[in-house]
Amino acid sequence: MIRITQQRAKCIGCNACVEAAEERWRISRKDGKCTLVGGIDKKGFYTVVVPDHEYDANRMAQQNCPVNIIRITQL
């Protein structure tokens, strides 16, 4: 299992994470920022635990993020 965490307030909506892992990321129509699908908000940090098979795509999303707000942790 892996934990994905996003600090959404700092997102600039560049779409890099969506292109890397479209099953886990979406662009919000409300504010244009990227949204972590299934993420639960806790003080501005959105977190979700997902199966290992999503690791590679989300690792690419983390590496492509220009504002460095995505964290991937293997559990």
MODELLER restraints for C-alpha pairs under 7 A, 6 or more apart:
rsr = mdl.restraints
at = mdl.atoms
rsr.add(forms.Gaussian(group=physical.xy_distance, feature=features.Distance(at['CA:1:A'], at['CA:49:A']), mean=6.62, stdev=0.5))
rsr.add(forms.Gaussian(group=physical.xy_distance, feature=features.Distance(at['CA:1:A'], at['CA:50:A']), mean=5.66, stdev=0.5))
rsr.add(forms.Gaussian(group=physical.xy_distance, feature=features.Distance(at['CA:1:A'], at['CA:51:A']), mean=4.61, stdev=0.5))
rsr.add(forms.Gaussian(group=physical.xy_distance, feature=features.Distance(at['CA:1:A'], at['CA:52:A']), mean=4.91, stdev=0.5))
rsr.add(forms.Gaussian(group=physical.xy_distance, feature=features.Distance(at['CA:1:A'], at['CA:74:A']), mean=6.19, stdev=0.5))
rsr.add(forms.Gaussian(group=physical.xy_distance, feature=features.Distance(at['CA:1:A'], at['CA:75:A']), mean=5.48, stdev=0.5))
rsr.add(forms.Gaussian(group=physical.xy_distance, feature=features.Distance(at['CA:2:A'], at['CA:49:A']), mean=5.55, stdev=0.5))
rsr.add(forms.Gaussian(group=physical.xy_distance, feature=features.Distance(at['CA:2:A'], at['CA:50:A']), mean=5.45, stdev=0.5))
rsr.add(forms.Gaussian(group=physical.xy_distance, feature=features.Distance(at['CA:2:A'], at['CA:51:A']), mean=6.24, stdev=0.5))
rsr.add(forms.Gaussian(group=physical.xy_distance, feature=features.Distance(at['CA:2:A'], at['CA:52:A']), mean=6.01, stdev=0.5))
rsr.add(forms.Gaussian(group=physical.xy_distance, feature=features.Distance(at['CA:2:A'], at['CA:55:A']), mean=6.94, stdev=0.5))
rsr.add(forms.Gaussian(group=physical.xy_distance, feature=features.Distance(at['CA:2:A'], at['CA:72:A']), mean=6.79, stdev=0.5))
rsr.add(forms.Gaussian(group=physical.xy_distance, feature=features.Distance(at['CA:2:A'], at['CA:73:A']), mean=5.53, stdev=0.5))
rsr.add(forms.Gaussian(group=physical.xy_distance, feature=features.Distance(at['CA:2:A'], at['CA:74:A']), mean=4.38, stdev=0.5))
rsr.add(forms.Gaussian(group=physical.xy_distance, feature=features.Distance(at['CA:2:A'], at['CA:75:A']), mean=5.42, stdev=0.5))
rsr.add(forms.Gaussian(group=physical.xy_distance, feature=features.Distance(at['CA:3:A'], at['CA:47:A']), mean=6.85, stdev=0.5))
rsr.add(forms.Gaussian(group=physical.xy_distance, feature=features.Distance(at['CA:3:A'], at['CA:48:A']), mean=5.73, stdev=0.5))
rsr.add(forms.Gaussian(group=physical.xy_distance, feature=features.Distance(at['CA:3:A'], at['CA:49:A']), mean=4.40, stdev=0.5))
rsr.add(forms.Gaussian(group=physical.xy_distance, feature=features.Distance(at['CA:3:A'], at['CA:50:A']), mean=6.44, stdev=0.5))
rsr.add(forms.Gaussian(group=physical.xy_distance, feature=features.Distance(at['CA:3:A'], at['CA:72:A']), mean=5.77, stdev=0.5))
rsr.add(forms.Gaussian(group=physical.xy_distance, feature=features.Distance(at['CA:3:A'], at['CA:73:A']), mean=5.07, stdev=0.5))
rsr.add(forms.Gaussian(group=physical.xy_distance, feature=features.Distance(at['CA:3:A'], at['CA:74:A']), mean=6.34, stdev=0.5))
rsr.add(forms.Gaussian(group=physical.xy_distance, feature=features.Distance(at['CA:3:A'], at['CA:75:A']), mean=6.92, stdev=0.5))
rsr.add(forms.Gaussian(group=physical.xy_distance, feature=features.Distance(at['CA:4:A'], at['CA:47:A']), mean=5.59, stdev=0.5))
rsr.add(forms.Gaussian(group=physical.xy_distance, feature=features.Distance(at['CA:4:A'], at['CA:48:A']), mean=5.47, stdev=0.5))
rsr.add(forms.Gaussian(group=physical.xy_distance, feature=features.Distance(at['CA:4:A'], at['CA:49:A']), mean=6.37, stdev=0.5))
rsr.add(forms.Gaussian(group=physical.xy_distance, feature=features.Distance(at['CA:4:A'], at['CA:71:A']), mean=5.73, stdev=0.5))
rsr.add(forms.Gaussian(group=physical.xy_distance, feature=features.Distance(at['CA:4:A'], at['CA:72:A']), mean=4.79, stdev=0.5))
rsr.add(forms.Gaussian(group=physical.xy_distance, feature=features.Distance(at['CA:4:A'], at['CA:73:A']), mean=6.59, stdev=0.5))
rsr.add(forms.Gaussian(group=physical.xy_distance, feature=features.Distance(at['CA:5:A'], at['CA:45:A']), mean=6.47, stdev=0.5))
rsr.add(forms.Gaussian(group=physical.xy_distance, feature=features.Distance(at['CA:5:A'], at['CA:46:A']), mean=5.49, stdev=0.5))
rsr.add(forms.Gaussian(group=physical.xy_distance, feature=features.Distance(at['CA:5:A'], at['CA:47:A']), mean=4.43, stdev=0.5))
rsr.add(forms.Gaussian(group=physical.xy_distance, feature=features.Distance(at['CA:5:A'], at['CA:48:A']), mean=6.77, stdev=0.5))
rsr.add(forms.Gaussian(group=physical.xy_distance, feature=features.Distance(at['CA:5:A'], at['CA:70:A']), mean=5.68, stdev=0.5))
rsr.add(forms.Gaussian(group=physical.xy_distance, feature=features.Distance(at['CA:5:A'], at['CA:71:A']), mean=5.07, stdev=0.5))
rsr.add(forms.Gaussian(group=physical.xy_distance, feature=features.Distance(at['CA:5:A'], at['CA:72:A']), mean=6.60, stdev=0.5))
rsr.add(forms.Gaussian(group=physical.xy_distance, feature=features.Distance(at['CA:6:A'], at['CA:45:A']), mean=5.59, stdev=0.5))
rsr.add(forms.Gaussian(group=physical.xy_distance, feature=features.Distance(at['CA:6:A'], at['CA:46:A']), mean=5.14, stdev=0.5))
rsr.add(forms.Gaussian(group=physical.xy_distance, feature=features.Distance(at['CA:6:A'], at['CA:47:A']), mean=6.57, stdev=0.5))
rsr.add(forms.Gaussian(group=physical.xy_distance, feature=features.Distance(at['CA:6:A'], at['CA:69:A']), mean=5.56, stdev=0.5))
rsr.add(forms.Gaussian(group=physical.xy_distance, feature=features.Distance(at['CA:6:A'], at['CA:70:A']), mean=4.62, stdev=0.5))
rsr.add(forms.Gaussian(group=physical.xy_distance, feature=features.Distance(at['CA:6:A'], at['CA:71:A']), mean=6.49, stdev=0.5))
rsr.add(forms.Gaussian(group=physical.xy_distance, feature=features.Distance(at['CA:7:A'], at['CA:44:A']), mean=6.09, stdev=0.5))
rsr.add(forms.Gaussian(group=physical.xy_distance, feature=features.Distance(at['CA:7:A'], at['CA:45:A']), mean=4.70, stdev=0.5))
rsr.add(forms.Gaussian(group=physical.xy_distance, feature=features.Distance(at['CA:7:A'], at['CA:46:A']), mean=6.45, stdev=0.5))
rsr.add(forms.Gaussian(group=physical.xy_distance, feature=features.Distance(at['CA:7:A'], at['CA:69:A']), mean=5.30, stdev=0.5))
rsr.add(forms.Gaussian(group=physical.xy_distance, feature=features.Distance(at['CA:7:A'], at['CA:70:A']), mean=6.84, stdev=0.5))
rsr.add(forms.Gaussian(group=physical.xy_distance, feature=features.Distance(at['CA:8:A'], at['CA:44:A']), mean=6.57, stdev=0.5))
rsr.add(forms.Gaussian(group=physical.xy_distance, feature=features.Distance(at['CA:8:A'], at['CA:45:A']), mean=6.57, stdev=0.5))
rsr.add(forms.Gaussian(group=physical.xy_distance, feature=features.Distance(at['CA:8:A'], at['CA:46:A']), mean=6.98, stdev=0.5))
rsr.add(forms.Gaussian(group=physical.xy_distance, feature=features.Distance(at['CA:9:A'], at['CA:44:A']), mean=6.73, stdev=0.5))
rsr.add(forms.Gaussian(group=physical.xy_distance, feature=features.Distance(at['CA:11:A'], at['CA:33:A']), mean=5.83, stdev=0.5))
rsr.add(forms.Gaussian(group=physical.xy_distance, feature=features.Distance(at['CA:11:A'], at['CA:34:A']), mean=6.67, stdev=0.5))
rsr.add(forms.Gaussian(group=physical.xy_distance, feature=features.Distance(at['CA:12:A'], at['CA:33:A']), mean=6.11, stdev=0.5))
rsr.add(forms.Gaussian(group=physical.xy_distance, feature=features.Distance(at['CA:13:A'], at['CA:32:A']), mean=5.65, stdev=0.5))
rsr.add(forms.Gaussian(group=physical.xy_distance, feature=features.Distance(at['CA:13:A'], at['CA:33:A']), mean=4.21, stdev=0.5))
rsr.add(forms.Gaussian(group=physical.xy_distance, feature=features.Distance(at['CA:13:A'], at['CA:34:A']), mean=5.43, stdev=0.5))
rsr.add(forms.Gaussian(group=physical.xy_distance, feature=features.Distance(at['CA:15:A'], at['CA:34:A']), mean=6.81, stdev=0.5))
rsr.add(forms.Gaussian(group=physical.xy_distance, feature=features.Distance(at['CA:16:A'], at['CA:61:A']), mean=6.40, stdev=0.5))
rsr.add(forms.Gaussian(group=physical.xy_distance, feature=features.Distance(at['CA:16:A'], at['CA:64:A']), mean=5.86, stdev=0.5))
rsr.add(forms.Gaussian(group=physical.xy_distance, feature=features.Distance(at['CA:16:A'], at['CA:65:A']), mean=6.10, stdev=0.5))
rsr.add(forms.Gaussian(group=physical.xy_distance, feature=features.Distance(at['CA:17:A'], at['CA:25:A']), mean=6.39, stdev=0.5))
rsr.add(forms.Gaussian(group=physical.xy_distance, feature=features.Distance(at['CA:17:A'], at['CA:61:A']), mean=4.17, stdev=0.5))
rsr.add(forms.Gaussian(group=physical.xy_distance, feature=features.Distance(at['CA:17:A'], at['CA:64:A']), mean=6.76, stdev=0.5))
rsr.add(forms.Gaussian(group=physical.xy_distance, feature=features.Distance(at['CA:17:A'], at['CA:65:A']), mean=6.51, stdev=0.5))
rsr.add(forms.Gaussian(group=physical.xy_distance, feature=features.Distance(at['CA:18:A'], at['CA:25:A']), mean=4.89, stdev=0.5))
rsr.add(forms.Gaussian(group=physical.xy_distance, feature=features.Distance(at['CA:18:A'], at['CA:26:A']), mean=5.88, stdev=0.5))
rsr.add(forms.Gaussian(group=physical.xy_distance, feature=features.Distance(at['CA:20:A'], at['CA:57:A']), mean=5.66, stdev=0.5))
rsr.add(forms.Gaussian(group=physical.xy_distance, feature=features.Distance(at['CA:20:A'], at['CA:58:A']), mean=6.86, stdev=0.5))
rsr.add(forms.Gaussian(group=physical.xy_distance, feature=features.Distance(at['CA:20:A'], at['CA:60:A']), mean=5.90, stdev=0.5))
rsr.add(forms.Gaussian(group=physical.xy_distance, feature=features.Distance(at['CA:20:A'], at['CA:61:A']), mean=5.13, stdev=0.5))
rsr.add(forms.Gaussian(group=physical.xy_distance, feature=features.Distance(at['CA:21:A'], at['CA:57:A']), mean=5.00, stdev=0.5))
rsr.add(forms.Gaussian(group=physical.xy_distance, feature=features.Distance(at['CA:21:A'], at['CA:58:A']), mean=5.72, stdev=0.5))
rsr.add(forms.Gaussian(group=physical.xy_distance, feature=features.Distance(at['CA:21:A'], at['CA:61:A']), mean=6.41, stdev=0.5))
rsr.add(forms.Gaussian(group=physical.xy_distance, feature=features.Distance(at['CA:24:A'], at['CA:36:A']), mean=6.09, stdev=0.5))
rsr.add(forms.Gaussian(group=physical.xy_distance, feature=features.Distance(at['CA:24:A'], at['CA:37:A']), mean=5.10, stdev=0.5))
rsr.add(forms.Gaussian(group=physical.xy_distance, feature=features.Distance(at['CA:25:A'], at['CA:34:A']), mean=6.51, stdev=0.5))
rsr.add(forms.Gaussian(group=physical.xy_distance, feature=features.Distance(at['CA:25:A'], at['CA:35:A']), mean=5.64, stdev=0.5))
rsr.add(forms.Gaussian(group=physical.xy_distance, feature=features.Distance(at['CA:25:A'], at['CA:36:A']), mean=4.97, stdev=0.5))
rsr.add(forms.Gaussian(group=physical.xy_distance, feature=features.Distance(at['CA:25:A'], at['CA:37:A']), mean=5.53, stdev=0.5))
rsr.add(forms.Gaussian(group=physical.xy_distance, feature=features.Distance(at['CA:26:A'], at['CA:34:A']), mean=5.52, stdev=0.5))
rsr.add(forms.Gaussian(group=physical.xy_distance, feature=features.Distance(at['CA:26:A'], at['CA:35:A']), mean=5.17, stdev=0.5))
rsr.add(forms.Gaussian(group=physical.xy_distance, feature=features.Distance(at['CA:26:A'], at['CA:36:A']), mean=6.77, stdev=0.5))
rsr.add(forms.Gaussian(group=physical.xy_distance, feature=features.Distance(at['CA:26:A'], at['CA:37:A']), mean=6.84, stdev=0.5))
rsr.add(forms.Gaussian(group=physical.xy_distance, feature=features.Distance(at['CA:27:A'], at['CA:33:A']), mean=5.61, stdev=0.5))
rsr.add(forms.Gaussian(group=physical.xy_distance, feature=features.Distance(at['CA:27:A'], at['CA:34:A']), mean=4.42, stdev=0.5))
rsr.add(forms.Gaussian(group=physical.xy_distance, feature=features.Distance(at['CA:27:A'], at['CA:35:A']), mean=5.95, stdev=0.5))
rsr.add(forms.Gaussian(group=physical.xy_distance, feature=features.Distance(at['CA:28:A'], at['CA:34:A']), mean=6.02, stdev=0.5))
rsr.add(forms.Gaussian(group=physical.xy_distance, feature=features.Distance(at['CA:28:A'], at['CA:35:A']), mean=6.32, stdev=0.5))
rsr.add(forms.Gaussian(group=physical.xy_distance, feature=features.Distance(at['CA:36:A'], at['CA:46:A']), mean=6.93, stdev=0.5))
rsr.add(forms.Gaussian(group=physical.xy_distance, feature=features.Distance(at['CA:38:A'], at['CA:48:A']), mean=6.13, stdev=0.5))
rsr.add(forms.Gaussian(group=physical.xy_distance, feature=features.Distance(at['CA:39:A'], at['CA:46:A']), mean=5.00, stdev=0.5))
rsr.add(forms.Gaussian(group=physical.xy_distance, feature=features.Distance(at['CA:39:A'], at['CA:47:A']), mean=4.74, stdev=0.5))
rsr.add(forms.Gaussian(group=physical.xy_distance, feature=features.Distance(at['CA:39:A'], at['CA:48:A']), mean=4.75, stdev=0.5))
rsr.add(forms.Gaussian(group=physical.xy_distance, feature=features.Distance(at['CA:40:A'], at['CA:46:A']), mean=5.03, stdev=0.5))
rsr.add(forms.Gaussian(group=physical.xy_distance, feature=features.Distance(at['CA:40:A'], at['CA:47:A']), mean=5.29, stdev=0.5))
rsr.add(forms.Gaussian(group=physical.xy_distance, feature=features.Distance(at['CA:40:A'], at['CA:48:A']), mean=6.51, stdev=0.5))
rsr.add(forms.Gaussian(group=physical.xy_distance, feature=features.Distance(at['CA:41:A'], at['CA:47:A']), mean=6.72, stdev=0.5))
rsr.add(forms.Gaussian(group=physical.xy_distance, feature=features.Distance(at['CA:59:A'], at['CA:72:A']), mean=6.71, stdev=0.5))
rsr.add(forms.Gaussian(group=physical.xy_distance, feature=features.Distance(at['CA:62:A'], at['CA:70:A']), mean=5.19, stdev=0.5))
rsr.add(forms.Gaussian(group=physical.xy_distance, feature=features.Distance(at['CA:62:A'], at['CA:71:A']), mean=6.55, stdev=0.5))
